[in-house]
Amino acid sequence: MTSTGFIITAWFTRLIEFLRRDYARNEVTLGVARYVGWWGHPLYYLIWTVILPQPYESAWLRFASGISFIPFLFYKHYPVQFQPWLNLY
C-alpha cells in the first residue's frame, strides 16, 4: 500500500474511533432527539398553522421532517457496528 493509502486508512480508523466515543457520550441525546423529531415537527406545523398562522408553513415539509426521524426510533436495535454511524445521520 502506498503512503497515501496508509494516510487514508489511518484517517478512517481515527474517524471510526471518534464516532464510537461520540456515540457513547450522546446516547441519551439520541434517545431524546428521536421523540422530539418524530413528534415535534408535526406539532410545530399545527402550532404555526392553527394557533399562530404563518404564510410560509408547509405541511409536506413538516411531515417529511418528522418521517426522517423514523430510523432514530429503532436505533437501539441496529447492529453494534452500525450504531456509531448514527451520529452522522
Secondary structure as UniProt FT lines:
FT   HELIX           3..25
FT   HELIX           27..46
FT   HELIX           47..51
FT   TURN            55..56
FT   HELIX           59..67
FT   TURN            68..69
FT   HELIX           70..73
FT   HELIX           75..77
FT   TURN            80..82
FT   HELIX           83..87
//
